[in-house]
Amino acid sequence: MCSVSRCAEVRPELGDLADWFSTALTKAGYPSINAFITSHRNHRGSPLPDKNALYAIKNALELPSLETVRHLAEALGSPPETAASTWLRASRALAGKELGASLLLVGAGSEA
């Protein structure tokens, strides 16, 4: 079995969201994801994702839910509106890429 970072492919459409998360971590005073996790470990019932999911966000590997991004923003003291608008742009860019790939497949199928 492989780790997320070894199996997943970087998705350029998620770059702005990854940048937002890295910047928010730094501004909140966390030098690393591990420091953030350690700080929030004792918050029972925390809706924050696990370490692997946080690295996937930071490394632009997968799009988290909007709710997750809002919770992260709150935990990091970052404006949730900024996080939500960054997530929305990433989501739209990713959907556009997937739609384009689907259209290419449909077009290739009609030529056969």
WOCOR-V918883 format. One record per pair of residues at least 12 apart in sequence whose ideal C-beta (glycine too) atoms are under 7 Angstrom apart, sorted by the first residue. I is the first residue (numbers start at 1). GAP is how many residues later the second one is. D is the distance in whole Angstrom. If there is no record, write none. Layout:
# WOCOR-V918883
i gap d
I GAP D
I GAP D
This chain:
# WOCOR-V918883
i gap d
4 48 5
4 51 7
4 52 5
4 57 6
5 50 6
5 54 6
5 56 7
8 48 7
8 53 4
8 54 7
10 49 7
10 50 5
10 51 6
11 49 6
11 50 7
11 83 7
13 77 6
13 80 4
13 81 5
13 84 6
14 46 4
14 49 6
14 76 5
14 80 7
15 45 5
16 70 6
16 73 6
16 74 6
17 40 7
17 69 5
17 70 6
17 73 4
18 39 6
18 40 6
18 41 7
18 42 4
20 63 6
20 66 5
21 36 5
21 37 5
21 51 7
22 36 6
24 49 7
24 52 4
24 54 4
25 51 7
28 48 4
28 49 5
33 18 6
33 21 5
33 22 6
33 25 6
37 14 6
40 35 6
47 24 5
48 23 6
48 24 7
48 27 6
49 15 6
49 19 6
63 27 6
63 28 6
63 31 6
66 18 6
66 21 5
69 14 5
69 15 7
69 18 5
70 13 6
70 14 6
